[in-house]
Amino acid sequence: MKNFLFVFFSGVEFLIAQPKLVVGIVVDQMKYEYLERFEPLYSKNGGFARLLSEGFFYKNAHYNYAPTYTGPGHASIYTGSTPMYHGIVGNDWYDRSRGKSVYCAEDETVKTVGDDSREGLMSCRPLLASTITDELKLQSPNSKVIGISVKDRGSIFPAGHAADAAYWLADESGRFITSTYYMNSLPKWVSDFNRQNLVDKYLSQNWTTALPLSAYLPYTDADDSPHEGTFTGMAKAVFPYPLPALRQKGGRKLIKGTPYGNSIVLDFAKEAVKQEKLGLRSVTDFLAISFSSPDYISHMFGPRSVEVADNYVRLDRELGEFFDFLDKTVGKGNYLVFLTADHAVADIPSFLTERRVPAGGFDYALVNDLKKYLFDTFGDSLIESATNLNIYLNHGTLKAKKLDYLKVMESAKYFLLTKNPIIHVFTAQEITQSHAMGFNYLSETARSYFYRRSGDLVMVLEPAHIEGSSGRRGTTHGSMYAYDTRVPIVFYGAGIKAGSASRRVHITDIAPTLALLLKTSFPNACMGNPLVEITDAQSK
């Protein structure tokens, strides 16, 4: 007998079938426009076609803070909050108490499970808020929650604190590993999966285009583009990529920068569904999948590249096969899928400037100029660290020299504002005294600011300017501009109607929507609003 739940929101009553399985899909660095730009290349039986024809999607979904990085993105999706509350302010940050940069998921109190490396010294402990997956486990302890990704942080934050397991792919061994935070030894099925050595098998073939090269060119830049980076061992970024030869220098981690990184994640996800019997029991289970390879590919080749287009053509086909698998295993109508991204990405600056569009880079050598200015003004450089456009002042030196903290910050701020390509600089005082309301430079910055982990000064760059030298190949992300913040949000499956909406919504709206669908509490720092249009329900 199916379980049902009634949801009352804004005078609307919904009768929604309780899903047996929720599948959360994060496509690392996916821009919304890929759904539309590459649509002619997608299969009629592919995953994207199914999501867009049978699911409900938002055309104007954004991140409501900066920096837009992988760690904060995954944390925000699943907490329904922003870094000002959940604390994941970057993929890494400077820890004043330890005097060094720390990684967002590092945990020296645990050990690796699955190989002998240090790649498993990770857990969810740095995340300071609960996730929707935590709330499911608190409400239904017998529910299983499993996270899977190539990247550790792409698995760990979605799975949450109370997860049964989070698995990620080790660079050196090519195995899926975890940490003693979750378990003391791998389940037999995971060890059996690892013994197949699928990374080696995938890297024994060349990466060629799934479609004829000519099919991509109406939607991409040329294959041989001077703006792209490439793999170590190749002079040009052109197809085909001889992976067996490239592996000699790149090792097993080479798979992460190819579409085969998506393939092995889905191989593992299918095995998890079968072996853990996800969606086949009397409770709701949650499978959190993150595809990291699109991020590696786009960083290197840029969002206009044939490589990125080919990645999405292949991912479309593989998602279609995965949904077919779920139809047969769990049953169509018994599972709920949402798909989104942890951030989008900027165009390669040199690609833009070649077309007379203003763009460029930010060189951290500018920090040395600031140090000299502060030394000349106050008798000491006063800077302890600079990362992620945050500048950390040396509080110990400020105190020892009896310098006025606010005066030093203001002085540094106005020095930086005279330098290109900096458009705004906010001090810790300005940020903490703001109310993080609305959508402007200060509020977007405030929603990502956590004083114990953030800097004393936060810089904002001009549009289309990225961290790194102006002449760099490849690209990155991190800004509060639409090219970095606009991502897809799609719901599909149990109880979801087909349709779309163009109103502005935020990444923080996913978690409360899931909370209503799953009849759980909202995550404890949730600040988003439920997306009520997605259901089939009738008003009462």
Order of alpha helices (4+ residues) and beta strands (2+ residues): beta-beta-beta-alpha-alpha-beta-alpha-alpha-beta-beta-beta-alpha-beta-alpha-beta-beta-alpha-alpha-alpha-alpha-alpha-beta-alpha-alpha-beta-alpha-beta-alpha-beta-beta-alpha-alpha-beta-alpha-alpha-beta-beta-alpha-beta-beta-beta-alpha
